[in-house]
């Protein structure tokens, strides 16, 4: 008689709730009941990828149980866990760091997956990559050239929804956005929430083509408006040792390099370096797996604004790729998990190999992201106004007046910051000169905005107080 883990029972309970609506959960629970237990005494470093865990799709509790057990059974703190962010409903988003105690190079590569909840294959494939790297390190006992930080489930709320509701094809997070947006069961025309892979900055490339809140690619009201993306952004801001990033998706079967928001190529020497990196990864993955993943600029797939891959390069000037696993649908058989895991392993290894030549002979870093347009704050305000134009017919007069006041406040603040050059550390004398000039330049309408009077401790003036006369 087969033995059952606690999470098998939990999964069965979930099935009882969504059985009629979510056949994928039913199939996954049946697979889990048939599969051998995965947390046995034989579950040790060197054997992690052999686990029956990878025979089935798993809910988030089983995924984290598996990873946490790997942490506990891997010696010398080689694998550790920390919270990198939180979700809209307050769930902690775990990250797992793989670090060789023998390594003298603590440069780090970040790997994100499941930004989109319906892409079930990405999480177990990424977990498989973690297991494979740990197995390889323990077996060979050789230093890792880089530390690794994996975030297997970025859109944790959305993933939970795909298991516990009929929203198997949910793409976005669960932010209701204050609107009653119906869920389209086909998953391609209407959903509430924010597309986390459209919610990154910088402002200059955020939401250049506004969409309705119901759209699958609705980016939210502003960059980093969602706790999931803000937490990752905040963590990256405080970890300059991160030298590269991979974002795992499905199912286009491509290696995508910046840019996604424009068909223009990155400035020299970055365009040539991304071309070389993509070619290296394409060849290495083909040799390792026998599967061809073509490398190309992300914009050749389609234009996209606010993506993580572009954000990472524009903000930090370091290499990033979006890896699209091969497939025919967001719904794939569980038998594809090990193979997809091998592909993610090959991506990680080939990306790591490509970092040294990419970083060699780069120009000195600047405070301006590569190819970043100017006047980004004003562009952002304009994009928000374009979004709101779609919503006019659904608003009352009082609601429109309130929103107009909000827009006026944001417009004035954006103009203020643009004229300051968006610098947080302007010398005191220069700050005061610019402030006086801005006061003279403000229009009467802007001077009448009460909010500006309340911004005496604006983020751009952390140590000095200022006021704008009405």
C-alpha angles and dihedrals in degrees: 000000000000118000121229132215123222090255092055088060091047091050090051089053090052090052090056089058099047103021096119095046107035115046092172090065090049091052092046093051091049090051091051092052092051096044122088118256110276102201100068133134088268090062097103137132110288090036102055096107090051091064121122086230087091093057093080144031110257137203118244095265092058092045093053092041089055093047094044090053089051088053092051095047099043110090131229096025089284089147120036136170132224139160112257100177144338136244132244091265093044103262114149113244108221124219125192122213121205111198130168114226087209094054120106092187112076096178106136137218119204121212120192126185140176097033081151113052098212092061093088096166093064097069100052090040089055092045088051089053091053091049092048094050091048092047091049094048094048093045097046097029091211125143117265111238089218139019114242131215114194125191102188097182116029095163095051097156091050092048091052088052091054088058102038103037137037090263097103091149097049109144103175135059120268100258102136091206091215091282136108098236116171120228115240107220091211087059099223109090115034136025137141118234138057126288100238091202090061095045100081129100168242100123091228092071100030120119097340090164106040120220137192120267089248092058118110089232098046103145100202127248096295142356112289091009089139121074091228094061096034091056093051091045091050092049093050091049090061097043110067090166088079105105102175145007138212124196114198120211140151151270119358095086096227144123105228124198129186137316112059098153098056140022088230114107124237116269119269131311093019098066093058091043093053090047090053093045092051092048092049092050093046092053095042094049091048091052093046099044108014088236123118117226110181117220119220142144110283092238090068089067092047138306113274131175129208097019122160094234094056092041092056094051097041095047101038104022091228131123121279135168135188110221116205112197116222119257146121099240145000085258111069133160118267089239087077093064100089093045092048088047090055089053092053089049090053091049092052094049095045093046090052090051091052098051100080095055090042093054095042117110096358118161118257111283118258133200090243114082115236111280092354111163118229127246090040095160093057091045089053092051090049091051091052090051089053090052092050091052087071091056102049095100092058098051131089121229093256092050091050092050091050092049091047089056090050091051091050090052093048092046092053092047091048091051090048092053095043091054088051090056090243090273120151096193105046113157113261097246092047091046092055093046090051092045092054090048091050093050089055091046098050115106120237089254091055093046090056094060109111094204092070089061089056093052095079090131097045115170090248092059104044096162106029133060124224138174136199115223117232 
